[in-house]
Amino acid sequence: MDVSTALRLPAPARRAKLRRGWRKLGFALSVAIIVSPAILVFLWMLSLSIKTEVESTAYPPVFIPDAPTLSNFVQMGLYFWNSVVVSGLATLVALVVGVPAGYGIARVQAHKLTVLILIARMTPALSYLIPLFTVFQLLGLNNTLTALVITHLVITVPIVVYIMAGHFETLPKELEEAALIDGGSVWTAFRYVALPLARPGIVVGTILAFIFSWNNFVFGAVLAGRATRTLPAAVYNVLTFEQLAWGPLAAAALVVTVPVLLLTIVIQKEIVAGLTHGGVKA
């Protein structure tokens, strides 16, 4: 609406429109004030990540380096790939196992099994380290990505099973019963009726499982080797007693944070839809 049109409005309507405009402006300023510290920290991390070690420790501080470098990000390339492989495979296996398991739990009303799965998820990761380390040592899998994928299933599978069990319980059973009456099998009802309707829950389970696996530190720090570390473990190994490598540390922090942040922003509508349609039960 242009200025001339606004002036032709009745006085009450103009006042109401002005109040709405001031509210929007106030809300935008409030959001900018609240978010500005986080944005400034993010920009400073970005500045550190493209500096050399000399520029990172210069005084007074230099925000824009004279010769930006990507060497700090190159150092994190291997660890980024390790995190992608481990989190991706752990999430994929969790979906293959957890979605049918959640469907079975929901249809037979095995609530005690759901509680048992939650207990396995809530158990501290340190409780699994010694037995897993011993088993992997006997199998010769220590310091391998395979060991990390297997250990991350402890994180991803319970999340997917719990979310999918809650989501399948909200789906109408009449549709599956109609498929069975028409001659379909239980697998047919699951594959062509329940599974398409469970898409929001699958999206939520996938994202949460991937995020928890991506951010896991303990398994990567103990069971991984120098060439198989994931990003959280790589961030920890940047911190040394001799010095604090600000450039690699900032680059690693950005590489850890940005993919998950972008993924969440892009599919936030799917996450909200999945949560509101029974993806997570209270």
Secondary structure, 3 states (H helix, E strand, C coil): CCHHHHHCCCHHHHHHHHHHHHHHHHHHHHHHHHHHHHHHHHHHHHHHHCCCHHHHCCCCCCCCCCCCCCHHHHHCHHHHHHHHHHHHHHHHHHHHHHHHHHHHHHHHCCHHHHHHHHHHHHCCCHHHHHHHHHHHHHHCCCCCHHHHHHHHHHHHHHHHHHHHHHHHHCCCHHHHHHHHHCCCCHHHHHHHHHHHHCHHHHHHHHHHHHHHHHCCCHHHHHHCCCCCCCHHHHHHHHECCCCECHHHHHHHHHHHHHHHHHHHHHCHHHHHHHHHHHHCCC
